[in-house]
Amino acid sequence: MARQPGQAASLRRADHRVLGQGIGLNTEDIRLVAVTRANRALVAALELAPEQRDFVAGNSESLEEAETDEDARPRAIMAGTRVVGFLMYDASDNEALVYRFMIDRAHQGKGYGKAALRALLDEIGNLGHIREVSICYEPENEAARHLYRAAGFVEQGIDEDGEMIAVLPMVDR
């Protein structure tokens, strides 16, 4: 069956609702909220599994960085009323750069990362001026590589810090 113009966007929105059906996840409940005094301690308390800790800077360190970086946009990833993850990006000029993205070890494998990435891309798309999203991750982080590739990111190579850079054009999103 051929898709009509605009149908892809509505199909993506429909995917948001059905992702995770059968595992108790309603991704309409996955949302991003600004990190505030009220949720800061919950974000700081999120943990990765020991074997993942070298993949992402600690949340406390990231939150401190956000206090001095006016371009940083720290977000708590919410599943209903529960804080399940954290991400941070900046969006200046025509590009957004995602440089923190983590789901707490107790909440991995539930589709929250995929739903949060979709919510993030929606948020960035709604800014209206972003043409491209870049994301960086440790090359050994196969879970991140799989997640970002599935979302359409294309690896560009290793940066000066040894991290993989992947890019997603925001055209037609």
C-alpha angles and dihedrals in degrees: 000000000000118000120235122228109281092017093107091061092050090047090052089052090050089051088058090060098046101039108118098012109161094033097073095258122131103187092198082076092058110094142150121240131181115263108251138170088268095059102023095097091049091052091047090051094057113114139201124214111270092254090054099049095094091056099069136026114252117271094237090054091047092050090051089051090051091056091063099034110075091192094056116107108195115193133188113220108226129199102192104309095337125098105228103163151358137229137173132196142157128222115199130151108346098326136075119204119202108201104162126044125154141151118207113258092243091057102043120118094034099098094257094123093053092046092046091051090053090049089050093050089049091051092048092045091052090059085075100210103069116107098173139023120209124193129187129206142157110277091230091058099100094173091057092045091052094047095049095043090051089054091053102262114149120210114241100183142269120317128217090274093056094254126132114245118209125183135206121191112223094210112127094007 
